[in-house]
Amino acid sequence: KNKRVKPVAVEYPSFDGLTIEGILYRPDEPNGMTILWPHGGPQKSERLKNRPLLQYLALNGYTIFAPNFRGSVGYGASFMKRVEGDWGVGPRLDCVSGMDWLIAEGLAEKGRIAVMGGSYGGYMSLLLSGRHPEYFCGTVDIFGISDLISYVEAAPETLKPLIVNLVGDPVGQREKLVAESPITYVEDMAGPMLIIHGKNDTRVRPEESERIVGRLRERGIPVQYILLEDEGHSFSKHDNEVRVYQEIKHFLDTLL
């Protein structure tokens, strides 16, 4: 089991004809489940480099697909700018087109996909789960945003103009932000869920996770919530990282 799964880059056409690149991990002995991993940022990207969590899961039989949806870096300035003011439509549909491509290629089965991501990727995982539940058998949200209005309103004053430019204005564009917020779609979300947050997270406050956990529990959707008492908006402690990876694998194994 110490052999690495070598990721490869693939391309597929999105809903509007835009070419999207994705990173694909194909295990030697696939276990029948595919993980969709929308990256954080959103203006970051997934690369052909070793990502311990994805490698760990691929070595355990999970096929993993990480689409570099519109807004990702490394594909030119205009591609990167496509996410500004469009957090919840274009990138989401790029992910859906990616899943349709995987299914057509025989690399995934509808209803046997788990969606998982951190920060913006956690937001996108929740949003996909609520908007397109027919694809998924479970969701993992790590430090994710559940409500764009509360997220923008809680931003530090120094960063607020930047966040408003990227996400939208909670006053002038309220309807749009409601429509692009995962919490709007709690009624339809694909459970079960694993939600993880750092108690000291100042970038995405733990209330973002607590609010959605409360709503999911009201609905009777199975949800496990892990609040890391000594973490912020990432893993600073190796023990926490190892624990979370093990919890994620255990959660995904229960979906098999």
N, C-alpha and C positions, 0 to 999 in steps of 0.2 A: 504493500500500500504506500510505499514511499516514492513511487513514480509520479511525476507531475503530469497533470492533464494540460496539454499545450493549447492555449486559446488561438483561434484563428479569426481573421477579419472577414466579414461577409457584407454584401450590399443587397438592398431590396428597394423597390419603389414604394413611396408612401401614397396616401390617399389622393394627393394632388399632383403626383408625378415626381415630387422631389426625391432624389436618391439619398437614402439613409444608410450609413455604415453601422454595423453592430459587431460586437465581440462575442464569439460563440465558444463555449467549453463543451466538448463532447466526450463524456467518460467512456472508457473501454467497455464497461458493463453497465449500461444505463438502467436505472431502476423504474423507468416509466413516468417519472415526473420531471417537468421543466420548470425552472425558476426564471421569471422575468425580473431583471435588475435595472430599474431606471436609476441613473447616477444622480449625485447631488449637484449643487451649484445654484441654478441650473447651468450656468456658463462654465462648465467643466467638461471632461469627457472620460470615457473608459478607454484604456489602452492595452496593448499586448504586454502587460507587465504583471508580475506576480501580485495578486490580491489575496491575502491569506484566507479570508472568509470564503471567497468564491472557489479557490483552489481546494479548500477543505471539503466543501460540499460536492464539488465535481469528483473528487477522489472517492466520495461515498455514493457515487452513482447518479447524481443530479446533473441533468443537462442544464446549462446556464446560458442565458442570452441577455446581453447588455447593449441596448440600442443607443447610439449617439444621436438622439433626436434633435430636431431644430433647436438652436440655442447652444449646442455643444461647441467647444473650442477646437481649433485645429482644421476647420473647414472653410476658413475665410470670414471676414468681418460681417458680411451681409447675412451669412448663415447664422452666426452667433447672435446677431441683433434680432433675429426672428422671434426670440422668446420674450423680448422686452415688451411688456404690455399684453403678452399672451402666454400666461402660465398654464392655463388649463384646457386649451383647445388643440392647437397645432401639435405640441409635444405629446399630448395624450393620444391623438390620432396616429402619430408616428409610431407609438408603442403598440397600438391596436393593429396597424398595418404590419408591424414586425411579427406579432403573434400569428396573424393570418398567413404570413410568409412561412413561419416555422411549421404551422399546421399543414400547409400545402407541400412542404418539403419532407413531411413525415418526422419532423424533429420534436413535435409537441402534439398534444391531443386536447381539444377544447374541453374545459372542465377539469383538466389534470395539470393545470399551471398554477404555481404559487407566485404571487407578486411580492417583492421585497426591495426595500431601499431605505436610505438614510437621508435626513434633512429634506432637501427638495425631492429626493427620491422616495422618502417616506410619505411626503405630501402626494406625489404622483401615484404611489402604491395605493393609498387610501382612495384617491379620486378614481383610479381605474377600477378598484374593487366595487365602488358605489355606482359607477356609470356603466360598467361592462361585466357584471358579476357572472355571466354565463361562461366566461373563460376560466374562472378561478375556483380552486378548491381551498384556498387559504391565503392569508395576508400577513406580512411582517412589516411593521412600521417602526423605524429606528429614528428617534429625535425628529419626527415629522410634524408638519403643519396641518391642522385640521380645519382651520377657519381663517381665510385670508384677511377678513376685516379685523379680527382681534390681533392677528399677526402684524399687520401694518400699524394698527393703533398702538401696539406695545413697543414698536421700534424706538430706539433712542432718538431724541430730537436731531442729533447730528447726522444720523443715517436716514432719517425719514424721507427727505426728498429723493434720495437714491432708491429707496424701497418703493416709494410711490411710483417712480418712473418705471421700475422693473415690474411691479405687480399690478398697480392701479390705485386710484384714489377712492378711499372708503366713503367719501361724501359724494363726489361727482359721478363715480362709477359703481355705486353700491350694488345695483342689480347684477352687474357683470361679476363682481367679486363673490356675491352669493352663489351665482351659477357655477363659479369655478372653485367653490369650497367643498372639500370632501364631506363636511358635516351636514351639508344640504341633502346628501344621498345616503344617510345612515340606514334608512328604511330598506335599501336595496343591497347593502354590502354583503359580500361573500365571506362568510365565516368558515372556520374559526379564525381568530386573530391573535397575534402576539404583538404587543406594543411595548416599546422600550424607550425610556427617557432618562436623561441626567437631571438630577434635582437642582443642580447649580447652572443649568443651561440658560444663558442670557440671550443667546441668538434666537432660539426657538424655545419659548418658555414651557415648562412642564405642564402648564394649564392647557396647552394645545393637545396634549395626549390625555390629560385627565378628563377634559370635556368630552372627548369622543368615547373614551372608555365608559363614562357614565351613561352616555346615550346608547351605546351598544348593549350594555347590561340591562338597561330598561327594555330593550327590544328582545332580550333573551339570546343574543348572539354570544357564543362562547368566546371569551376574551381573557387572555392572560396579560397582566400588566406588571412590568418590572421597572421600578424606579430605583436608579442607581444613586445612592446617597452622596457619593463623593466624585461625581462626574459632571462635566459641563456639556458642551456641544460636540463631544467626541470621546474617544477612550484615551484617557491619560494613564490609566493603570492597567498593566498587563493582565493581572488577575481578573479584572472586570471584563476585559476583552475575551479572555479564554472562557469565562463563565457564560457570556452572552453568545459566543459561537456555539457552545455546547447546548445552550437553551434553544437556540435557533434550530440546530440539527435535530434535537429531540422533538421540537414542535413539528418540523417538516416530516420527520419519520412517522409521526402519528397520522399524517395525511395520506401516507402511501396506501 
